[in-house]
């Protein structure tokens, strides 16, 4: 949380992501715990880059011994393009994932127990870098990412640490129409998760004014995008005691209640 935060009666929060499919999501527990309304509305959608366009990147997927995956979307599009381009991924391929939850999603596509899967301990880029660092000298890395939303911190680290890597653009983010959702509801908190989500906010409302709304951001790139847009941050994740947005919200609401 930032020093500029002041006590505020929090009633309604907008989460710029799809509504969780499971009723056991910690977001719903958060809603009950603090008696707040949580609305879920994705600010962006991901469009697949078709095989014919991917081929223009002249990337031979089979030539890479390791794949960096930072989301379930990245995993889905990686295996989609492998299928569309008729590439058979070697059983010796190593997978480096941002979190265990993302790593476990690989089970949908591979025999998980028989593959070499690594992931960060706490959901941060740094912990994933620790995992990659042990193998960087012997692997050729393919970083699966969005055409317009790469994680600059990851790219910078790979370059600085002289990794043999290539960016593979397999999908692109597009702003959703969320103007009515934002303008017809008075949200006390809006939580954003990607730089493209920040862009979508202003694509929908070019002259958006914060007017006391608390803006939350997940990840360094999103934090920077919020700050660059001129908005004031009131809540950030990950942080030492809050590796996820839901845990950061929990901390924020608990501290706000005490004031």
Secondary structure, 3 states (H helix, E strand, C coil): CCCCCCCCCCCEEEECCCCCCCCCCHHHHHHHHHCCEEEECCCEEEEECCHHHHHHHCCCHHHCCEEEECCHHHHHHHHHHHHHCCCCCCCCCEEEECCHHHHHHHHHCCCHHHCEEEECCCCCHHHHHHHHHCCCCCCEEEEEEECCECCHHHHHHHHHCCCEEEEEEEEEEEECCCHHHHHCCCCCEEEECCHHHHHHHHHHCCCCCCCCCEEEEECHHHHHHHHHCCCCEEEEECECCECCHHHHHHHHHHHHHHC
